Amino acid sequence: MSDQERPIDILNPNRKPAIVEQRCTRQPFGCGKTFDYSTLKTQASRDEYNISGMCQSCQDIAFAPEKGDES
């Protein structure tokens, strides 16, 4: 399966252009803002950016534990 055929590209067609332009993907998945790739905190965050196109701030919001799940 080529990168162009990934299911995420069907759900979020703005992902690939965002990654090329080094910005966060647009709403409803991300904020659409330009950011510095070096602000991604961990290798997992960098990997997630390459999957979803979400910046660190949007990843932090999307993957924050729900209230009551902090155990």
Buried (B, 14 or more C-beta within 10 A) or exposed (E): EEEEEBEBBEEBEBBBEBBEEEBBBBEEBBBBEEBEEEEBEEEEBBEBBEEBBBBBBBBEEEEEEEEEEEE
